[in-house]
Amino acid sequence: MNWLVIALIIIILFILLIIFSKLTIRLNYFHHNDNDELKIQFRIWFGLIRYTMNVPLVKIDDDSPSIVVKGNTKMGDSSEKQSPTKEAQITKDGIISNFTNAKEIFQHVVNVNIIVKKFMKKIVIKHFEWHSLVGVGDAAHTAIITGALWTLKGSIMGMLSHFLRLKEMPVLSITPHFQLAIIQTHITCIFQFRIGYAILAGLKLIKFWKGGRPNLKMETACSKEKTKPV
């Protein structure tokens, strides 16, 4: 019996240790022209346990620089038989039902955002560096692009500081190259949060999606569809 109590106490202490432990994530991203490298390192207990992963980034082939999604839509002259024409009545009850459904979906999106935002406020960015080298081969165009990139970086850092907690000022730089067409960027980010906050946010999301799905009404504004042959 004593061994069972001791084992139970050890398990409880271990769970509490996990909950109050801080998880540190170091993200290192490097882009140079067509080459991309992304390295993510997870550390806990002052680096006693660490895990590093190199994320493979998908590259687009030079011969096929796009992804094509084909559909089976038929328009205009077609040898196939066209689908029957449908008529729908717009009723007052249907409009009210649509409005209620939209309100339910909006409320659920707001609730999810509240859960995510509360968790993001617990994330601390301990270090952030973002260095870029850019050039398009023309001095005037390079200067314009450099100014636009400064605006973009400022906006992104403003969003990060709004949703997350910055422990120190970020280090940003953009170096223009006026004679060469080149694009290079290097991002280093170290952020930290307690594992318990992540577990709590996950449990809230699970509870929300299991018991709080939107109660949508089936009747819509366009109801009582009638079919007419062509």
PyMOL commands that set and color helices and strands:
alter all, ss='L'
color gray80, all
select helices_A, chain A and resi 2-20+92-120+139-163+195-211
alter helices_A, ss='H'
color red, helices_A
select strands_A, chain A and resi 22-32+35-44+49-55+85-90+124-136+165-166+171-176+181-194+222-228
alter strands_A, ss='S'
color yellow, strands_A
deselect
rebuild
show_as cartoon
